[in-house]
Amino acid sequence: MNFEHIYDQHKDLVYNLALQYVQNIEDAEEITQDVFVSVYEKMNEFRQEAKPSTWIYRITINRCLDYIKAKKRKKRFAFISSLFGLSNQLLYDSADFNHPGILMEEQDKMKLLFKLINELSHNQKTAIILLKIEEKSQAEAAEIMNISVKALESLFQRAKNNLSKKMKDNEGFG
């Protein structure tokens, strides 16, 4: 496997997937860089049991989830620190919705939709992103998530139901 070829073939896939998770250009760029550093470091470990794109999707999803967890930890620490007078700086604000594919007049609705999607469990969020935003087939999404198609169908159904409830509960949507 040639790294340059892999990078050229998958850079847009990685960036777009990261952008779906974090909804911020700078964060998506940082995650993309981290993913390709990891791909470069682990190229010799790739056993080719799956397609390179599936392997790269898994790495990207894991990096995105790690990034989100780290942001939440920083935000929690900043809040706790501010209670004790150590800091009053907010390190992460979800109002920082910066997605280039969304028209200005639609940004408020999309910001709210992504906020609600972000409240789902990581697996439910991943199922929605892969199936509806990335438009992967159920078989592809199941392979990327390393679960059966039946498990994916069930997970996606729960995600849709939970998202629907959240949308009904939120008066600003609709």
C-alpha positions in Angstrom: 0.0 0.0 0.0 1.3 3.4 -1.0 0.5 6.2 1.6 0.3 9.0 -1.0 -2.3 7.0 -3.0 -4.3 6.2 0.1 -4.2 9.8 1.2 -5.3 11.1 -2.2 -8.1 8.5 -2.4 -9.5 9.0 1.1 -8.7 12.6 2.3 -12.2 13.9 1.3 -13.9 10.9 2.8 -12.1 11.4 6.1 -12.6 15.2 6.2 -16.3 15.0 5.4 -16.9 12.2 8.0 -15.1 14.2 10.6 -17.1 17.3 9.7 -20.3 15.4 10.3 -19.2 14.5 13.8 -17.8 17.8 15.0 -19.5 20.4 12.7 -16.5 22.6 12.7 -14.0 23.1 9.9 -10.9 23.5 12.1 -11.7 20.5 14.3 -12.4 18.4 11.2 -9.1 19.4 9.7 -7.3 18.5 12.9 -9.0 15.1 13.1 -8.2 14.5 9.4 -4.5 15.1 10.1 -4.6 12.8 13.1 -6.3 10.1 11.1 -3.6 10.1 8.4 -0.8 10.2 10.9 -2.4 7.0 12.4 -2.9 5.5 9.0 0.8 6.1 8.2 1.9 4.6 11.5 -0.3 1.6 11.2 0.0 0.8 7.5 2.2 -2.3 8.2 -0.5 -3.6 10.6 -3.3 -3.5 8.0 -4.1 -7.1 7.3 -6.3 -6.4 4.3 -9.2 -8.5 5.7 -11.4 -5.5 4.9 -11.2 -2.8 2.2 -8.8 0.1 3.0 -11.8 2.5 3.0 -13.5 0.4 5.7 -10.3 0.4 7.8 -9.9 4.2 7.3 -13.6 4.8 8.3 -13.1 2.9 11.5 -10.0 4.9 12.3 -11.8 8.1 11.5 -14.9 7.3 13.6 -12.6 6.3 16.6 -10.6 9.5 16.2 -13.9 11.6 16.1 -15.3 9.9 19.2 -12.0 10.4 21.0 -11.9 14.0 20.0 -15.4 14.6 21.2 -14.7 12.9 24.6 -11.6 15.0 25.0 -13.5 18.2 24.3 -16.2 17.2 26.9 -13.5 16.5 29.5 -11.9 19.9 28.8 -15.3 21.6 29.1 -16.1 19.7 32.3 -12.7 20.6 33.8 -13.2 24.3 32.7 -16.6 24.4 34.4 -15.3 22.7 37.6 -12.3 25.0 37.6 -14.5 28.1 37.3 -16.4 27.0 40.3 -13.2 27.1 42.3 -11.9 30.3 40.7 -9.2 28.6 38.7 -10.4 29.6 35.3 -13.5 31.2 33.7 -12.7 30.3 30.1 -15.1 28.1 28.2 -13.1 25.8 26.1 -15.8 24.4 23.9 -19.1 25.9 22.9 -21.5 24.0 20.8 -22.7 27.3 19.4 -19.6 27.2 17.3 -21.5 25.5 14.4 -19.3 26.0 11.3 -20.3 23.7 8.5 -19.6 24.9 4.9 -22.4 22.9 3.3 -25.2 24.6 5.1 -26.8 27.8 3.8 -27.0 30.7 6.3 -30.8 30.7 6.6 -30.7 26.9 7.4 -27.9 27.1 9.9 -30.1 27.5 13.0 -32.2 24.4 12.1 -29.2 22.4 11.2 -27.3 23.5 14.3 -30.3 22.2 16.4 -30.5 19.0 14.4 -26.8 18.2 14.8 -27.1 19.1 18.5 -29.9 16.6 18.9 -27.9 14.0 16.9 -24.9 14.6 19.1 -27.1 13.8 22.2 -27.6 10.2 20.8 -25.3 7.4 21.9 -22.1 7.1 19.9 -23.3 4.0 18.1 -26.7 5.6 17.2 -25.0 8.7 16.0 -22.6 6.7 13.9 -25.4 4.7 12.3 -27.2 7.9 11.3 -24.1 9.5 9.9 -23.1 6.5 7.9 -26.5 5.6 6.6 -28.1 9.0 6.0 -25.3 11.5 5.7 -22.5 9.4 4.2 -25.2 7.4 2.3 -23.5 4.0 2.9 -25.4 0.8 2.3 -26.5 -1.2 5.3 -23.8 -3.8 4.5 -21.1 -1.2 4.3 -22.1 0.6 7.5 -22.4 -2.7 9.4 -18.9 -3.7 8.2 -17.5 -0.3 9.2 -19.1 -0.5 12.6 -18.1 -4.2 12.9 -21.6 -5.3 13.7 -24.2 -7.4 11.8 -26.7 -5.9 9.3 -29.5 -6.9 11.7 -27.8 -5.2 14.6 -27.3 -2.1 12.5 -31.0 -2.1 11.4 -32.0 -2.3 15.1 -29.5 0.4 16.1 -30.7 2.7 13.3 -34.4 2.2 14.2 -33.6 3.1 17.9 -31.7 6.2 16.7 -34.5 7.4 14.5 -37.0 6.9 17.3 -34.8 8.7 19.8 -34.1 11.5 17.4 -37.8 11.9 16.6 -38.7 12.1 20.3 -36.0 14.7 20.8 -37.3 16.7 17.9 -40.9 16.6 19.3 -39.6 17.7 22.7 -37.8 20.6 21.2 -40.2 23.5 20.5 -37.7 25.3 18.2 -37.7 22.5 15.6 -40.1 22.4 12.8 
